[in-house]
Structure formats: C-alpha cells, structure tokens
C-alpha cells in the first residue's frame, strides 16, 4: 500500500514528530508498504518532503499539491491543533476536503483530545470528524469525550500510543556521569508549567533525607523559545536547593542513543502533570521498564498506571514524596513495577502491534488487494 503521511518529523523536536517516526518505521517493516511523508519545514529523511510552515495561510494548498504527486492510496494526518496554524489549526479542514475530493481516503490521528473541549476546539474537531473517513484516538475516554461533547460518530478507532521493545542501556548511570550505586529520580521532557516539574525539585530534600543515595536527574529543554520565564524560575529553584549537590542537570540535544541512556538511568520518573491527553514520556518509561509516579489530573496517566500496575498515583506533594521514596527503597517492588511495564509493551502496545492495527484501519477504507500485491523498490 502506498501511504501518505502529513506530520512533523525528526529532527524537528516534538512528540508528534517522534510518534510519526516510530509508526512509519514499523509500517515499513510490514511487507508491501511504501510511505511518503509531507512534513513541516525542518523534517528530514528518506521520502520525507518538507512543504509547509504551520502559520502558512496557504497551508492546505501547499500540502495537497505536494502529497498528490505521490498518488497515495490513503493519507494519514497526525493532528495536534498547533501544527496547522492559528485559529486552532483551522487550515487542516480545507486540506482534508481537498484530499477527499481527489478520491483518496483520509485517516487522522487526534493527539490532543481532552475530557472537555473549548468552544473553538469543538468547532474544529467537529468539522474534522465529519470530513475524515476514520479518526484514531489513543484512549477509550477520548472516544467517549468526542461522542459526549461533539456528536455521534461511527468512524472513531481506539489505538493506543505505541512503545518500543528495547533493552535498557548497560551502565547507564556511569555513562551519564552519576554513581552507579545511586537511586535516580528522573525528570525528562520539555519544560512547560503544566508539567509541574518544579514540585519535584521542592520536595526532593524530603526524599533525600529518607533515601541517602537518592539523586535527582533533570534532562529537559524548551521547545523553541516557549516558556523561557518558567524555565529560568525552574533553574533558579534548582540552584538554590539545599541539596543542590545531589541534583544533576543534563542539557543539550538528546539524539536517540543519548536519550535511551538517560531513560535507562532512571529508577523512577515522577509525572506531576496538571493537564494532558497522553504522554510520549510515559511510553518511553514503559519501554524501559521505569516505574512512574503520576498525578491524578491527567486521566490517561492515572488509568494507565491503574491498568498496567507500573507505578503509583499521588494526590499531593506528601504522597509524591512518600511514593517516590517507597519505589527507591523497595527493590522488589520497583522490579515488579518494571516487569509489569515491559510485559504490557510486549503484549499490548509495541509498535509492531500498533502498526498492524493501523493497517487494519487503512484496509477497511481502501480497495487495494491485501494478498500478494506490493510496492517494490529496485
């Protein structure tokens, strides 16, 4: 099948770009697929064609003209409101209709579905739901939210966020410069106020009192220049911490090998998020078997922890401190959480499984032969 994908793509730094990379790599491993990616400017790779900026007024025209050159059998759009410009990415709506008018089925993955919709997001989401042949969401509650808040649609498919099947990097702590005998609390991801990372810096002294060899590893960065003031306040909090000597800050770009090493060094990852839909960081934690402590504010996080038994839910700062302490001190409990996470990846959300489920969606919308027909490259 010839698949057209519209998305951001590495080395662009965003969760959607990373998601698209893992998904398309897995789709290509299935026999007979060919993929062309029309990306925002900045994306690079084989059969990756940068064609637009998010704020282009003629975004729909640019993307459509590039995509139809590849005569795709189906087009899959990776959607987040900010990826398609101002007014909640309204330019994505005419893009979908142009592709549909050309006779090509459109699948869209909605990566930003919350329990409630603002007026503006409701307008855009409803239009996209009506236009697309199939819409993929990652959580059952997201489907329920659309049905409750927007309307009755029968084109919604629930496919979880995928995760890699990987082995932890040996000697990861030593490789990133911390003692192998420490217990590492890992904060990772992009800096923004809704992630609540500052809460963990504030409570870390309490944890350090109870876990003598505990360290806090911070591996984060800003996406472009967003939240610069918040970042500066966060690092001031780090520098003035009474246990500053136990805090390690890792800066710079994190290519895959380095990122995997950082993830492998963590004994627990706190996620005190205030809002969100699903989390790419959580997917990485599951892949590496790193236990998590999450806030109850993000439904997908608390429900995953409850289902998988890969961590604990903390309602306030005291619970974050006590839960993190328990995971660090109880090796048997930590190993159990880790094993549960890795088993869940193997059995439920590995990218090889997610790719097959995605292909099932494609197959239900096209009349392409599913047997021996395939695209070949010579």
Secondary structure, 3 states (H helix, E strand, C coil): CEEEEEECCCCCCCHHHHHHHHHHHHHHHCCCCEEEEEEECCCCCCCEEEEECCCCCCHHHHHHHHHHCCCCCEEEEEECHHHHCHHHHCHHHHHHHHHHHCCCEEEEEECCCCCCCCHHHHHHHHHHHHHCCEEEECCHHHHHHHHHHCCCCCCEEECCCCECCCCCCCCHHHHHCCCCCCEEEEEEEECCHHHCHHHHHHHHHHHHHHCCCEEEEEEEECCCCCCHHHHHHHHHHHHCCCCHHHEEEECCCCCHHHHHHHHHHCCEEEECCCCCCCCHHHHHHHHHCCCEEEECCCHHHHHHHHHHCCEEEECCHHHHHHHHHHHHHCHHHHHHHHHHHHHHHHHHHEHHHHHHHHHHHHHHHCCCCCCCCCCCCC
